[in-house]
Amino acid sequence: MKGYRERVYIIKDILILLGNVGELSLTNLLSYCGLNYLKHKSLIDELEEKGLIEKRVEERGKRKVTVYRITNRGLRFCYKVLEPYEEMFPRKGRRMVNFVT
């Protein structure tokens, strides 16, 4: 059984994944973070609205694919807010995930 993951940790997981990988389609982003489209699409939209991530629509053949990447503001937010938060209140039963440097 998977444990409950707090919103702040979901946000950190999204930002760190995009920071490490660069760009991901919406499907891959949700899949790698273990998120449900219906439950978490609004969170992705909120992160975009606040300028932490940005999206771009690409045409791949006949399909249109939405691709997300982290912004400089998102990187700063991760370093200044989310990493100190997780250091102070670590996840139970899980090791901390950080940017690859």
C-alpha positions as CSV (number, residue, x, y, z in Angstrom):
1,M,0.0,0.0,0.0
2,K,1.4,3.4,-0.9
3,G,1.4,6.0,1.7
4,Y,-0.2,9.5,1.5
5,R,2.1,12.1,-0.1
6,E,1.7,15.6,1.0
7,R,1.1,18.3,-1.5
8,V,4.4,20.0,-0.8
9,Y,6.3,16.8,-1.6
10,I,4.3,16.3,-4.8
11,I,5.3,19.8,-5.9
12,K,9.0,19.1,-5.0
13,D,8.9,15.8,-6.9
14,I,7.5,17.6,-10.0
15,L,10.1,20.4,-9.9
16,I,13.0,18.2,-9.2
17,L,12.1,15.8,-12.0
18,L,11.8,18.6,-14.5
19,G,15.0,20.1,-13.2
20,N,16.9,16.8,-13.7
21,V,15.4,15.7,-17.0
22,G,14.8,19.1,-18.7
23,E,11.5,18.6,-20.5
24,L,8.7,16.0,-20.2
25,S,5.3,15.5,-21.8
26,L,2.4,15.8,-19.5
27,T,1.8,12.0,-19.7
28,N,5.5,11.2,-18.8
29,L,5.6,13.9,-16.0
30,L,2.5,12.4,-14.3
31,S,3.7,8.9,-14.8
32,Y,7.2,9.4,-13.4
33,C,5.8,11.3,-10.4
34,G,3.2,8.6,-9.8
35,L,0.3,11.1,-10.2
36,N,-3.3,10.7,-11.5
37,Y,-4.3,12.9,-14.4
38,L,-7.8,13.7,-13.1
39,K,-6.6,14.4,-9.5
40,H,-3.3,16.3,-10.3
41,K,-3.8,18.1,-13.6
42,S,-5.1,21.1,-11.6
43,L,-1.9,21.1,-9.6
44,I,0.2,21.2,-12.8
45,D,-1.9,24.1,-14.0
46,E,-1.4,25.9,-10.7
47,L,2.4,25.5,-10.9
48,E,2.3,26.9,-14.4
49,E,0.0,29.8,-13.3
50,K,2.5,30.7,-10.6
51,G,5.4,30.7,-13.0
52,L,7.2,27.7,-11.5
53,I,6.9,25.6,-14.7
54,E,6.1,26.4,-18.3
55,K,4.4,24.5,-21.0
56,R,4.8,24.4,-24.7
57,V,2.6,22.6,-27.3
58,E,4.7,20.7,-29.9
59,E,3.4,19.1,-33.1
60,R,4.7,15.6,-33.6
61,G,3.4,14.4,-36.8
62,K,-0.4,14.8,-36.7
63,R,-0.4,14.9,-32.8
64,K,0.0,17.8,-30.5
65,V,2.0,17.1,-27.4
66,T,2.2,19.3,-24.3
67,V,5.7,19.6,-23.0
68,Y,6.6,21.0,-19.5
69,R,9.9,22.4,-18.2
70,I,10.9,24.1,-15.0
71,T,11.5,27.9,-15.0
72,N,14.3,29.8,-13.2
73,R,11.7,30.9,-10.7
74,G,10.8,27.2,-10.1
75,L,14.5,26.4,-9.5
76,R,14.9,29.2,-7.0
77,F,11.7,28.1,-5.2
78,C,13.0,24.6,-4.9
79,Y,16.4,25.6,-3.5
80,K,15.1,28.4,-1.2
81,V,11.8,26.9,0.0
82,L,11.3,23.2,-0.7
83,E,14.7,21.8,0.1
84,P,14.9,23.5,3.5
85,Y,11.3,22.4,4.2
86,E,12.2,18.7,3.5
87,E,15.4,19.0,5.5
88,M,13.4,20.3,8.5
89,F,10.4,17.9,8.0
90,P,11.8,14.8,6.2
91,R,9.5,12.3,4.5
92,K,8.8,9.2,6.6
93,G,10.2,6.0,5.1
94,R,11.7,7.7,2.1
95,R,15.0,9.2,1.3
96,M,15.2,12.8,0.2
97,V,15.3,13.5,-3.5
98,N,17.5,16.4,-4.6
99,F,18.8,18.0,-7.8
100,V,21.6,16.3,-9.5
101,T,24.5,18.7,-9.6
